[in-house]
Amino acid sequence: MKRNILLGATAIAFNSSAFAVEPAAYTTDAGVVITPIVAIQYKYDDNIYNQDANTQGSEILTLSPTANFLLDDGINNYQIDVGLESGSFFNNSDDNYLEGFLHFNTHLEASSTSRLDISLEANKEVERRGSGITEGSGAAVAKPLSYNNQLASLTYEYGGLSSPGRIALSGSYYNKNYTNFSELTEAYNYNRYTLGSTFYYSSNDTTDIVFDIKGGNTNYDLVETSSRDSSFYTALVGIQWEATALTSGSFKIGQEEKSFSDEGRESFKGIGWEANVDWKPLTYSTLSLETSRRAKEPDTEGDYIKETVYSANWAHSWSELLSTNVNYTYVNEDYTSLTNRLDKTNALYIDVNYKFKRWVDVALFIEHLDKDSTNDSIIYDKSIVGLNFTFSL
């Protein structure tokens, strides 16, 4: 749910080389393992407001300190992640931002047949000008939009890992609230509740047949935008496998439905899917393929977006010190509304990572984004080139 579709489409690429360092951790007397990481990024973005004409570029410097706290007894574990990211724009300080996150995760096993996972997240994030709500109109606001979001999720799984069948019950709550430019943003504050159940049937030691059912509600805070309130439901069936040392993956396909409280809005009923395959012909080389289709909540116009994503990622280690990563993502977004808007985005990302020391990595990266749309104000392309420096203990 982070940022806009373009950044979301290349999230795997941006995170591909983080973190290749081998950080040393500090262990307290109580057994808590603390692992700090500091990342510094210097890059040039030739189109910071995602415009088709009169583009503006800027050098950007980001500083991202993070820390992981882990208590693990070999079966149960408790984990806290905390971090900040500050961004400084050389050409316009109005675009500077500060983000932060605090995450808690725990995995508990009461017995060999009973497992519980709990995840809590609190995030403070920004929406860059020219993206999200201000897509196509970055000049409409004087600085980036800021918002807070929280996520709480729980999954309980019953059944032995080696038994023929097991079942998982899950629930989650997500909330998003913008914190500035209320006259523009308050209509887009919402919360979502989700409940689900997944049944796994093991056909052999390496393959599970999966039945996944999920449903929930999305509710907007303002009465004026309550017509966007909706309920959703998905039922998927598929397999997940790790058949050999070379390949692993999963594939699920099924029915997805989305209906609105306002009968004037168009409901969705159609095919949805999730699939990924990792092929590792060599211990130092991995090819990953992913695709998905879903009905997605729009940032601005439309009742919903029929989003289809295809992604390919190749990670290769040329030596103990040098590795590369190449990612290509294609996103098709079909907006269901009176505008009949259709967006197509191509994103290419390449990085070269050098392990300067055990505790220092340097990565050179290049990214190119090309977005086409039936809405002329949304069309643009941009290129980004930069350096990442990652430090640990």
N, C-alpha and C positions, 0 to 999 in steps of 0.2 A: 503494500500500500504506500510505499514511499515515493514521493515526488511525482513527476508526470510520466506519461507513457514512454517518452523518448529515453529518459534516464532509466526507467524500469526495464525497457527493452535491452539495455546494455549493462544492467547491473552485474551480470555474471562476468562480463568483460572487465569492468572496472575493478572487480574484486579478485580477478584471477590470480594476480601475483601477490596478494596480501593474505598471509604473510609468509614469504619463503624463508625468512630468517629462522634460525633455530634458537629461540630465546631461552636464556637461563632464567629459572624462577627462584623466588625466595620463599622458603618454607618456614612458617612460624612454629613456635613451640606447641601450639594447639593443632598443628597438622594442616593448616590452611596454606595452599600453594598460591602465591601471588605472582602474576606474570604481567609486567607493564610493557607497552609498545608505544612508540612515538613515530608517527608518519608525517613527513613534510612533502608537500607537492607544489611544484612550480609549473605552470602551464600557460599557454596562450590560446584563447578562444576567439576566433575571428568573427563570431556572430553571437554576442552574449544575450541579445534580446530576441533571438530566433525570428529575424525579419527577412523578408524577401528582397527588400530594397533599403537603401540608406543604412546598411549594416554598420554596427559598431563592434570593434574588437577590444580586448583587454588582456593584459597579463594578470594572472590570479595566483595568489599564494595561500595555501591552506596548511594549517597545523592541526594534527589530530592525535592527541594523547589518549590512550585507552588503558584499562587495567582489567585483568580477569582474576577473580578470587574463587578458588576451588577447594572444596572439602570432599574427599572421596575415600570410602572405606573398602573399595573393590566391588561393592554391590550397589549401595546407595550413594548418591552424590548431591551436593548443593553447590550452585554456581551463581556468581554475581558478575555482571559485566557493566562497566561504567566508562563513559567517554565523552569527549567534547570535540567539536570541529569548528575552527574559526576560519573564515574566508575573507581575504582582503583583495579588492579590485584596484589595480593601479590607476585606471582611467576614471573611475567614479566611485568614491568612497560610499556613496548612498547605497551601493549594492553589497557592501560588506555585511556579513552575517555571522551568527554564532548559533550552533546547534549542540544538542546534548542528548544523552540517553542513559537510562538505568534499567537493566534487565536482570531478572531473577529466574533461574530454572532449577528444578529439582527432579531427580528420578529416584523413586522408592520402590523396593521389592519386599512385600510382606512375606512372600513365599515364592516357590518356583513357578507358581501358577497365577500370581497376582502382582501387577505392576501399575504404578501410578506416576504420571508425569504432569507437572504443574509449571506454567510459564506466566510471568508477569512482566509487562513492559510499560515504561513511561518515556515518551520521546518529545523533544522540542525541536521542531524542524522549520525550514523555510521553503517557500515556493518562489523560485527565481522569476524575475520579471520576464514576461513573454512565454511563460509556461503555466499549465493548470488553468486557473480561473482567468488569468490575464493573457491567455494564449491568443496570439494575433494582435494584441494591444498592450505591449509592454510599457508604453508611455502613459498608460491610464493611471498608474500609481507611481509614487515618488521613490519607493524602495520595495524590497521583496515582501511578499506576504508571509506572515509567520503563523504557525499553528501548533497546537499540542495534540498528541494522540496517545491513547492508552489501549493496551491489549491484555486480556486475561484469558488463559485457556487451560483446560484440564482434560486429560485423557486417562481413562482407566482401562487396562487390558487384562482379560482373564483367559487362562489357558497356558499350558506348558509350551515352550518354544519348540519342543520336539514332538508335540502331540498333533494329531491330524487336523484339529481345528482350534481356533481361538477367536475371541470377539473383543472389540475395543469400542467403548462409549466415550464420546467427546462433547465438549461444550466450550463456547468462547463468547467473549464480549469485546467489541471494538468501539471506540469513541473518538471523534475528530472534531476539534473546535479551533477556529481561526481566532487570532488574538489582536489583529489590527485591521484597519479599513473596514469596520463593521458594516458600513452601508453597502459595501460591495460583497463581503464575505459571509455575513451571518446567515444568508439563505442556504449556505452549503455546509453548515454544521449538522452532523448526523451521528447516529449510533447504530450498531448492528449486533444482533443476537444470532448465534448459530448453534444447532444441536446436530449430532451425527452419530452414526454407528457403522463400523467396518467389521466384516466377517472374513477371516482368513481360513482357507482350506488347503492344507499341504498335500499336493499330489505326489511329491517326492521330497527328497532332502533339500533340494535347491529351488523348488518352484512352488509358489502359493497362488491359488485362485482367490481373487479378491472381489467382495461385494461391498460397495460403498454407498451409503445413503446419507444425505445431508439436507437440512432445511433451516430456514430462519427468516428474520424480518429486518428490514432497514427502515429507520424512522428519522425524519428530519425535525429539527428543533422548532422551526417557525411554522405557525399555522398557515402562513402565506405559501409555504412550499410543501405543506403536508400532502399535496397531490402526488408528490414523488415518493411517498411511503410505499413500500412494496414488500412482498414476501417471495421467497425463492425456494426451489427444491431441485435437487439433483439425485439421480440414481445411476451409478456407474458399475460396470462389471469388467473384470480384466484379470491380468496375471502380473506377478512380479517374480523375477528370477535372477539367479546367479549360477547359470548353467555350467560355466567353465571358469577357468582362471582368466579368460580373455574378455568375457562379456558379462554385463549385468544390466538390469533395466526393469521397466514396468510399462504396462499399457492398460488404460482404462477408457471405456467408451460407454455412453448411455444417454439418458434423457435429461434435459434441463428445462426448468420452467421458471418464469418470473411474471408475477401479476401485480398490478397497482391497485391501491385503494380508490383511486380516481378512475372510473370506467372510461373516461375520455382519453386516457393514455393507452398505448399499445402494449399488450402483453407479449411475452416470448415463450415459445415452445419449440424446442428443436434438439439437435444432436450436440452433445458436448463430449470433449475427450481430453485426456492427459497422457502423455507418453514421453519416455526418455530411455535412451540406450547409451551405455558407456562401453566402448570397445577399446581394449588395451592390448594391442598386438605385441608390444614390448613393455618391459617394466618401466621404461622412461618416456613412454609416449601414450597419450590417451585422446581418443576422438569421442566427443559427446554430442548426441543429437537430441533435441527436444522439440515438442510441438504441443499446443493446447488450443482449445476453443471454449469460450465461455461468454455469457451475457454479463457485461461489466457496467458498473455505475459510472455515468459520465461526469466529468468535471464541470461542464457548462451545459450546452444544449443537448436536446435529445432525451428520449425516455430511457434508453439503454444503448450500449454499444455491443454489437456482435464482434468480439475480438478473436482473431486467429493469429497465432504466433508460431514461427518456425525459427529454430536457432541451431547453429553448428559451432562447436568449439574444439580447437586442437591445441593441446598443451604438450610440449616436447622439451625434454631436458637433453641438451647437447653435451653437457659434461656436468660434473659436480658443481660447477660455478655458474654455468650459463644455461638459461632456459628461455623459451619463447611461448607466447600464447596468441592465438588468432581466433577471433570470434566474429561471426556474421549473424545478424538477426533481422528477420523480416516480420513486420507487424501490419496486419490488415484490420482496420477498424471501420465497421459499417454502422453509422449512426441511424437509429430508427426514430425518425421525427418527420415533420413537414419539410425539413430542409433536405432530407435524403443525402446527407453528407457522407463521403467516403474518403478515408485517409489511408495512405500507404507509406510506410516508413522503412527505409533500409539503413542499417547501422553496421559499420565495420570498425573493429578495434584490433590493434596489434600492439604487443609490448615485447620488449627484450629485457630480461631480468638478469642482473649480474650479482652474484653473492660476493661482495667485496670482502666481508669478514663473516664469521659465524653470526655476528650480532648486527651486521649492516648489509642491507640490500640496496641496490640502485637499479631503477627500471626506467627505460625510455619508452614512451607510449605515443601512439598516433590513433586518432579516432575521426571518423567521418560519418555524419548523419545527413540523410537526404529524405525530406518529407514532402510528399505530393498529396494534394487534396482537391476535392471539388469546391471547397471554400478557398478562394484565392488568397485571403488574408492569412491563411495557415501555412501556405507553401514556403519552404525555405530549405537551405542546406548550410552546413557549418563544418568546420574542421578544427580539431584541437590537437595540439602537440605539447608534450610536457615530460617532466622528470618526477619520479617518486623516489623518496629516500625513506627507508624503514629502519628504525633503530630499536634494539632491545638490550636487556642486561647482558 
